Amino acid sequence: MQGSLEDRIYACEKENARLRKLVFRQNILWAIVLLLIGGSAVADVSIHNATFGAIKASEVAVVDAKGIVRARLSGDLPDPVMTGSGGRVSKRGSKAAG
């Protein structure tokens, strides 16, 4: 036990003030994290159950679980890939939509 009682009390008060600031900052951080998590969960539910009157998109692609495009609705379709001939790309004679 070194130092006078007053010095030791001052050191304890200083450490207490530092720890209070640290705990306050951690509480603020946790509040922000919880708000972000809660907000994203609410947003996910509201978007998941949303019904739209109209959707405007330049392309809609339906993909399977592996990410392979199985159907495409587009204003400008890409050249077709021939599955029977080893994935050869066949050139279109003109632009196609569908």
MODELLER restraints for C-alpha pairs under 7 A, 6 or more apart:
rsr = mdl.restraints
at = mdl.atoms
rsr.add(forms.Gaussian(group=physical.xy_distance, feature=features.Distance(at['CA:58:A'], at['CA:74:A']), mean=6.36, stdev=0.5))
rsr.add(forms.Gaussian(group=physical.xy_distance, feature=features.Distance(at['CA:58:A'], at['CA:75:A']), mean=6.71, stdev=0.5))
rsr.add(forms.Gaussian(group=physical.xy_distance, feature=features.Distance(at['CA:59:A'], at['CA:73:A']), mean=5.77, stdev=0.5))
rsr.add(forms.Gaussian(group=physical.xy_distance, feature=features.Distance(at['CA:59:A'], at['CA:74:A']), mean=4.50, stdev=0.5))
rsr.add(forms.Gaussian(group=physical.xy_distance, feature=features.Distance(at['CA:59:A'], at['CA:75:A']), mean=6.94, stdev=0.5))
rsr.add(forms.Gaussian(group=physical.xy_distance, feature=features.Distance(at['CA:60:A'], at['CA:72:A']), mean=5.80, stdev=0.5))
rsr.add(forms.Gaussian(group=physical.xy_distance, feature=features.Distance(at['CA:60:A'], at['CA:73:A']), mean=5.07, stdev=0.5))
rsr.add(forms.Gaussian(group=physical.xy_distance, feature=features.Distance(at['CA:60:A'], at['CA:74:A']), mean=6.39, stdev=0.5))
rsr.add(forms.Gaussian(group=physical.xy_distance, feature=features.Distance(at['CA:61:A'], at['CA:69:A']), mean=6.36, stdev=0.5))
rsr.add(forms.Gaussian(group=physical.xy_distance, feature=features.Distance(at['CA:61:A'], at['CA:71:A']), mean=5.86, stdev=0.5))
rsr.add(forms.Gaussian(group=physical.xy_distance, feature=features.Distance(at['CA:61:A'], at['CA:72:A']), mean=4.42, stdev=0.5))
rsr.add(forms.Gaussian(group=physical.xy_distance, feature=features.Distance(at['CA:61:A'], at['CA:73:A']), mean=6.32, stdev=0.5))
rsr.add(forms.Gaussian(group=physical.xy_distance, feature=features.Distance(at['CA:62:A'], at['CA:69:A']), mean=5.73, stdev=0.5))
rsr.add(forms.Gaussian(group=physical.xy_distance, feature=features.Distance(at['CA:62:A'], at['CA:70:A']), mean=5.66, stdev=0.5))
rsr.add(forms.Gaussian(group=physical.xy_distance, feature=features.Distance(at['CA:62:A'], at['CA:71:A']), mean=5.04, stdev=0.5))
rsr.add(forms.Gaussian(group=physical.xy_distance, feature=features.Distance(at['CA:62:A'], at['CA:72:A']), mean=6.20, stdev=0.5))
rsr.add(forms.Gaussian(group=physical.xy_distance, feature=features.Distance(at['CA:63:A'], at['CA:69:A']), mean=4.32, stdev=0.5))
rsr.add(forms.Gaussian(group=physical.xy_distance, feature=features.Distance(at['CA:63:A'], at['CA:70:A']), mean=5.39, stdev=0.5))
rsr.add(forms.Gaussian(group=physical.xy_distance, feature=features.Distance(at['CA:64:A'], at['CA:70:A']), mean=6.67, stdev=0.5))
rsr.add(forms.Gaussian(group=physical.xy_distance, feature=features.Distance(at['CA:73:A'], at['CA:98:A']), mean=5.55, stdev=0.5))
rsr.add(forms.Gaussian(group=physical.xy_distance, feature=features.Distance(at['CA:74:A'], at['CA:97:A']), mean=5.92, stdev=0.5))
rsr.add(forms.Gaussian(group=physical.xy_distance, feature=features.Distance(at['CA:74:A'], at['CA:98:A']), mean=5.77, stdev=0.5))
rsr.add(forms.Gaussian(group=physical.xy_distance, feature=features.Distance(at['CA:75:A'], at['CA:97:A']), mean=4.76, stdev=0.5))
rsr.add(forms.Gaussian(group=physical.xy_distance, feature=features.Distance(at['CA:75:A'], at['CA:98:A']), mean=6.57, stdev=0.5))
rsr.add(forms.Gaussian(group=physical.xy_distance, feature=features.Distance(at['CA:76:A'], at['CA:95:A']), mean=6.64, stdev=0.5))
rsr.add(forms.Gaussian(group=physical.xy_distance, feature=features.Distance(at['CA:76:A'], at['CA:96:A']), mean=5.84, stdev=0.5))
rsr.add(forms.Gaussian(group=physical.xy_distance, feature=features.Distance(at['CA:76:A'], at['CA:97:A']), mean=5.05, stdev=0.5))
rsr.add(forms.Gaussian(group=physical.xy_distance, feature=features.Distance(at['CA:77:A'], at['CA:96:A']), mean=5.62, stdev=0.5))
rsr.add(forms.Gaussian(group=physical.xy_distance, feature=features.Distance(at['CA:77:A'], at['CA:97:A']), mean=5.45, stdev=0.5))
rsr.add(forms.Gaussian(group=physical.xy_distance, feature=features.Distance(at['CA:79:A'], at['CA:89:A']), mean=6.54, stdev=0.5))
rsr.add(forms.Gaussian(group=physical.xy_distance, feature=features.Distance(at['CA:79:A'], at['CA:90:A']), mean=6.15, stdev=0.5))
rsr.add(forms.Gaussian(group=physical.xy_distance, feature=features.Distance(at['CA:79:A'], at['CA:91:A']), mean=5.62, stdev=0.5))
rsr.add(forms.Gaussian(group=physical.xy_distance, feature=features.Distance(at['CA:79:A'], at['CA:92:A']), mean=5.94, stdev=0.5))
rsr.add(forms.Gaussian(group=physical.xy_distance, feature=features.Distance(at['CA:80:A'], at['CA:89:A']), mean=5.83, stdev=0.5))
rsr.add(forms.Gaussian(group=physical.xy_distance, feature=features.Distance(at['CA:80:A'], at['CA:90:A']), mean=5.60, stdev=0.5))
rsr.add(forms.Gaussian(group=physical.xy_distance, feature=features.Distance(at['CA:81:A'], at['CA:87:A']), mean=5.56, stdev=0.5))
rsr.add(forms.Gaussian(group=physical.xy_distance, feature=features.Distance(at['CA:81:A'], at['CA:88:A']), mean=5.67, stdev=0.5))
rsr.add(forms.Gaussian(group=physical.xy_distance, feature=features.Distance(at['CA:81:A'], at['CA:89:A']), mean=4.46, stdev=0.5))
rsr.add(forms.Gaussian(group=physical.xy_distance, feature=features.Distance(at['CA:81:A'], at['CA:90:A']), mean=6.20, stdev=0.5))
rsr.add(forms.Gaussian(group=physical.xy_distance, feature=features.Distance(at['CA:82:A'], at['CA:88:A']), mean=5.24, stdev=0.5))
rsr.add(forms.Gaussian(group=physical.xy_distance, feature=features.Distance(at['CA:82:A'], at['CA:89:A']), mean=6.08, stdev=0.5))
rsr.add(forms.Gaussian(group=physical.xy_distance, feature=features.Distance(at['CA:82:A'], at['CA:90:A']), mean=6.84, stdev=0.5))
